Amino acid sequence: MESEKQLAEIQNVVDDALRLAIQKGATSAEASMSKVQGIAVSSRLKEVETVEFTNDGGLGIAVFVGQKKGSASTADLSPAALRLTVEKAVEIAKYTSEDDCAGVADKEFIATEIPDLDLYHPIELDTQAGIKMAIEAETAGMDFDSKIVNSDGASYNANLGVRVYGNTHGINAGYASSRYNLSCVLIGQDGDDMQRNYAYTIDREAHLLDSPHKVGVDAAKETLSRLGARKINTAKVPVLFHRDIASGIFGHFVSAISGGSLFRQSSFLLDSLGTKVFPDWLTITEKPHILKGLASSPFDNEGVRTQDMTIVDSGILQHYLLTSYSARKLKMQTNGHAGGIHNWLLSSTGESDKELLEKMGTGLIVTELMGQGVNIVNGDYSRGAAGFWVENGIIQYPVHEITIAGNLQDMFHNIVAIGAETEHRGSIQTGSILIESMQVAGA
């Protein structure tokens, strides 16, 4: 297979780089290399707008001379360029200061078995087929209703990649992966009111993407649902984060329990291990080895093996997310999170989205968030939002130009329910999240 041949070639380059590093005076080293081929096409108003080809590859190496670190990278993989890159990394290391926590991951944590997670499903990178899909999605959306008056375009992306990691503890392993997505953004108008919204689909396998027609129609429906948006009065009400955006709430949790934030003392969840951070019905499990998973990986960016973990058990925080460096800083052990998280699955309270509305009664559904008003140091949360106003469990009208505010620690504790209809298009799989009460600032 082409991918196996490519994998072997990259492993040879990584092996050469590591061997050179030791020859040039490094006491240990790690190298990673990726090669990505892809296409990205976009249309606007049913005409081709851009066509891009990707054929990128590069090697990065970090060397350690004792506790001193130097790093360098190169896209030129010729023997002379590789030698120069390694020499520069070693030279840099000799001039940096000692760091007791520097170094490759400890050997005991390095992955020794590399399971096949079925992440690679290649197809021909056909720009004409991609253009056809983008235009078909946009056409379906724009033809759906006369109130769809404009488009911000549709795009199709296909990427095939190989990633290899190696270090001087003996690991030199990699895997191939594929990813495909199709999206469409439309603009609707009703009188003086103009709104925009979108739809998208993503998968490891191209044939499992939603049809272009469905993506376009879904984008049109989402856009039309925003027309007639109103402002609302300032109030403190229950807030339901729709499943499309709900993962963002837990994205802030990821930042707060990441080793880098913790050893820098810049997290509102310092010293929270073993304490209750969510309601007692909420459990978060991490499953890195889900076949075809969008965030699956047999090892992290330091070659540390990934494994199933219960991050939160019955509301209680069980693990921080640690790299080798942050673990040493915190006098703990790395747990495979260099480069991020791997397939978080959140427990739910079992309600459908309709039942969540009934449970909320009167309040706000948030379907879009804007701005960056989140402070991980103290947990303060304030963001622009749009969505729908709900009364007696029934959606009344769309709302916009509002701000929602609270504190993440309080928001986590006050999660009333998580819906059973789960969003799967990302690394955090969750249903819609109902929070008991938040400050909503409107007109």
Summary of the structure (lengths in Angstrom):
residues: 443
radius of gyration: 24.3
end to end distance: 61.2
largest distance: 72.5
contacts: 1554
relative contact order: 0.13
helix: 26%
strand: 39%
